[in-house]
């Protein structure tokens, strides 16, 4: 009789494949000519996205393995909050192509498995934020988490401004936003509506010191931690 005392080792890729398979299984199938047409248009990019995400997810599982003490696929599979988050993130990934969003989803999956993860409800709300917000939303939120750190991280010289609105340092720190006030004002309104940034606007006159103060809520900071890579 075969010896079943030892189970074969389950790789990170195996776990990732199972998650992706479960996440995409609910996609409805359309029949007939319409199905063939949709298949010609969407199947190649969807398959490419799926394969890319599969590798991303496998890398995430491998990172969890390195960071989580006493890691095992069996224990991870029993973490219902993690499984829900991984499947939800995988569904969102199938609808996204921007690297910022895909990186945020990957980080969320890793952080969901580690100690100190937000509770399940917060995780699902945070994933909805990633799904509905654009990379520009994430970028501007990260800027206002610490304007000084942003300038240092991107090796940008700080402007010599003694007073003004924080919009001045935003345009200096992210040059693509120069002269785009209506654009970034709308993004900030979106972030404020979700409670990620406080109200009051970024055009209010403040002192030189106030210009460089973070402009983000505790909720926004917790969201950023969840979608950012841990050291």
C-alpha positions as CSV (number, residue, x, y, z in Angstrom):
1,X,0.0,0.0,0.0
2,X,1.2,3.5,-0.7
3,X,2.7,5.5,2.1
4,X,0.4,8.6,2.8
5,X,2.3,9.6,5.9
6,X,4.0,12.6,4.2
7,X,2.0,15.1,2.2
8,X,3.6,16.7,-0.8
9,X,4.8,20.3,-0.2
10,X,2.4,22.9,-1.5
11,X,4.2,25.7,-3.3
12,X,3.3,29.4,-3.3
13,X,2.3,29.1,-6.9
14,X,-0.1,26.3,-6.0
15,X,-1.8,28.5,-3.4
16,X,-1.9,31.4,-5.7
17,X,-3.4,29.3,-8.5
18,X,-6.2,28.1,-6.2
19,X,-7.0,31.6,-5.1
20,X,-7.2,32.9,-8.7
21,X,-9.3,30.0,-9.8
22,X,-11.8,30.6,-7.0
23,X,-11.9,34.4,-7.7
24,X,-12.7,34.1,-11.4
25,X,-15.1,31.1,-11.2
26,X,-18.1,33.4,-10.7
27,X,-17.6,35.2,-14.0
28,X,-20.8,34.5,-16.1
29,X,-20.5,32.9,-19.5
30,X,-22.4,34.3,-22.6
31,X,-23.3,32.0,-25.4
32,X,-23.6,32.2,-29.2
33,X,-22.0,34.7,-31.6
34,X,-21.8,37.3,-28.9
35,X,-19.7,35.0,-26.8
36,X,-17.3,34.5,-29.7
37,X,-17.0,38.2,-30.4
38,X,-16.3,39.0,-26.7
39,X,-13.8,36.2,-26.5
40,X,-11.9,37.6,-29.5
41,X,-11.8,41.1,-27.9
42,X,-11.3,40.3,-24.2
43,X,-9.8,36.8,-23.8
44,X,-6.1,37.6,-24.8
45,X,-5.8,40.7,-22.4
46,X,-7.7,38.9,-19.7
47,X,-5.5,35.8,-19.9
48,X,-2.4,38.0,-19.9
49,X,-3.7,39.8,-16.8
50,X,-4.5,36.5,-15.1
51,X,-1.1,35.1,-15.7
52,X,0.6,38.2,-14.5
53,X,-1.5,38.4,-11.4
54,X,-0.9,34.7,-10.7
55,X,2.8,35.3,-10.6
56,X,2.2,38.4,-8.4
57,X,0.1,36.4,-6.0
58,X,2.7,33.6,-5.9
59,X,5.3,36.2,-5.0
60,X,3.0,37.6,-2.3
61,X,2.5,34.1,-0.8
62,X,6.3,33.6,-0.8
63,X,6.7,36.9,1.0
64,X,4.2,35.8,3.6
65,X,6.0,32.6,4.0
66,X,9.2,34.5,4.8
67,X,7.6,36.9,7.2
68,X,5.1,34.7,9.0
69,X,6.5,32.5,11.7
70,X,5.4,28.8,11.5
71,X,3.9,29.4,8.0
72,X,2.0,26.6,6.4
73,X,-0.6,26.6,3.5
74,X,-3.0,24.8,5.8
75,X,-2.9,27.4,8.5
76,X,-3.2,30.2,5.9
77,X,-6.2,28.5,4.3
78,X,-7.9,28.5,7.7
79,X,-7.6,32.3,7.9
80,X,-11.0,33.2,6.5
81,X,-10.3,36.9,6.5
82,X,-7.2,36.4,4.5
83,X,-8.9,34.1,2.0
84,X,-11.7,36.6,1.5
85,X,-9.2,39.5,1.0
86,X,-7.1,37.5,-1.4
87,X,-10.1,36.5,-3.6
88,X,-11.5,40.0,-3.5
89,X,-8.2,41.5,-4.4
90,X,-7.8,39.0,-7.3
91,X,-11.2,40.0,-8.7
92,X,-10.2,43.7,-8.5
93,X,-6.9,42.9,-10.2
94,X,-8.7,41.4,-13.2
95,X,-10.3,44.9,-13.8
96,X,-7.0,46.8,-13.3
97,X,-3.8,47.3,-15.3
98,X,-2.1,50.2,-13.5
99,X,1.0,49.1,-11.6
100,X,0.2,51.3,-8.6
101,X,-3.2,49.6,-8.1
102,X,-1.8,46.1,-8.6
103,X,1.1,46.8,-6.2
104,X,-1.5,48.1,-3.6
105,X,-3.5,44.9,-4.0
106,X,-0.5,42.7,-3.6
107,X,0.6,44.5,-0.5
108,X,-2.9,44.3,0.9
109,X,-2.8,40.5,0.5
110,X,0.5,40.2,2.3
111,X,-0.5,42.5,5.1
112,X,-3.8,40.7,5.6
113,X,-1.9,37.6,6.6
114,X,0.5,39.3,9.0
115,X,0.0,40.1,12.7
116,X,-1.6,43.5,13.2
117,X,-3.8,43.3,10.1
118,X,-6.9,45.4,10.2
119,X,-10.1,43.6,11.0
120,X,-12.0,41.9,8.1
121,X,-14.5,44.7,7.6
122,X,-11.8,47.4,7.3
123,X,-9.9,45.2,4.9
124,X,-12.9,44.9,2.6
125,X,-13.5,48.7,2.8
126,X,-9.9,49.4,2.0
127,X,-10.0,47.1,-1.0
128,X,-13.1,48.9,-2.3
129,X,-11.1,52.1,-2.0
130,X,-8.3,50.6,-4.2
131,X,-11.0,49.5,-6.7
132,X,-12.8,52.8,-7.0
133,X,-9.9,55.2,-6.6
134,X,-7.3,55.9,-9.3
135,X,-3.5,55.8,-9.1
136,X,-3.6,59.6,-8.9
137,X,-5.8,59.4,-5.7
138,X,-3.3,57.0,-4.1
139,X,-0.3,59.2,-5.2
140,X,-1.8,62.4,-3.8
141,X,-2.8,60.7,-0.6
142,X,0.7,59.4,-0.2
143,X,2.1,62.9,-0.8
144,X,0.0,64.4,2.0
145,X,0.9,61.6,4.4
146,X,4.3,63.3,4.7
147,X,5.1,66.1,2.2
148,X,8.7,66.3,3.5
149,X,9.3,62.6,3.1
150,X,7.9,62.8,-0.5
151,X,10.4,65.4,-1.6
152,X,13.2,63.4,0.0
153,X,12.1,60.1,-1.5
154,X,11.8,61.6,-5.0
155,X,15.0,63.7,-4.7
156,X,13.1,66.9,-5.4
157,X,14.4,70.2,-4.1
158,X,12.0,71.8,-1.6
159,X,10.6,75.2,-2.8
160,X,11.4,78.2,-0.7
161,X,7.9,79.3,0.3
162,X,7.3,81.1,3.6
163,X,3.4,81.1,3.4
164,X,0.6,80.0,1.1
165,X,-1.7,77.1,0.5
166,X,-0.5,73.5,0.4
167,X,-1.4,73.4,-3.3
168,X,1.9,75.2,-3.9
169,X,4.0,72.4,-2.5
170,X,1.7,69.8,-4.1
171,X,2.5,71.2,-7.6
172,X,6.2,71.5,-6.7
173,X,6.3,67.9,-5.4
174,X,4.3,66.4,-8.3
175,X,5.2,68.6,-11.4
176,X,2.6,66.8,-13.6
177,X,-0.1,68.6,-11.5
178,X,1.1,72.1,-12.2
179,X,-1.7,74.2,-13.6
180,X,-4.2,71.3,-13.0
181,X,-6.1,72.8,-10.1
182,X,-9.5,71.5,-11.1
183,X,-8.1,68.1,-11.6
184,X,-6.4,67.7,-8.2
185,X,-9.2,69.5,-6.4
186,X,-11.6,66.9,-7.6
187,X,-9.3,64.1,-6.4
188,X,-8.9,65.7,-3.0
189,X,-12.7,66.0,-2.7
190,X,-13.0,62.3,-3.4
191,X,-10.4,61.6,-0.7
192,X,-12.2,63.9,1.8
193,X,-15.5,62.2,1.0
194,X,-14.1,58.8,2.0
195,X,-12.6,60.2,5.2
196,X,-9.0,59.7,4.0
197,X,-8.2,63.4,4.1
198,X,-9.7,66.1,6.4
199,X,-11.9,68.9,5.0
200,X,-10.8,72.5,4.7
201,X,-9.1,72.5,1.3
202,X,-5.4,72.9,0.4
203,X,-5.7,76.5,-0.8
204,X,-6.1,78.0,2.7
205,X,-3.2,80.3,3.6
206,X,-0.8,78.7,6.2
207,X,2.6,79.5,7.5
208,X,5.8,78.0,6.2
209,X,5.8,75.4,8.9
210,X,2.1,74.5,8.3
211,X,2.8,74.0,4.6
212,X,4.8,70.8,5.4
213,X,2.5,69.3,7.9
214,X,0.7,66.0,7.0
215,X,-2.8,66.4,5.7
216,X,-4.3,63.0,6.2
217,X,-6.7,61.4,8.7
218,X,-6.0,58.4,10.9
219,X,-8.3,56.4,8.6
220,X,-6.3,57.5,5.6
221,X,-3.0,56.6,7.3
222,X,-4.4,53.1,8.3
223,X,-5.5,52.6,4.7
224,X,-2.0,53.5,3.4
225,X,-0.4,51.2,5.8
226,X,-2.6,48.3,4.6
227,X,-1.7,48.9,0.9
228,X,2.0,49.6,1.4
229,X,4.9,47.2,1.6
230,X,6.1,46.5,5.1
231,X,9.8,46.8,5.9
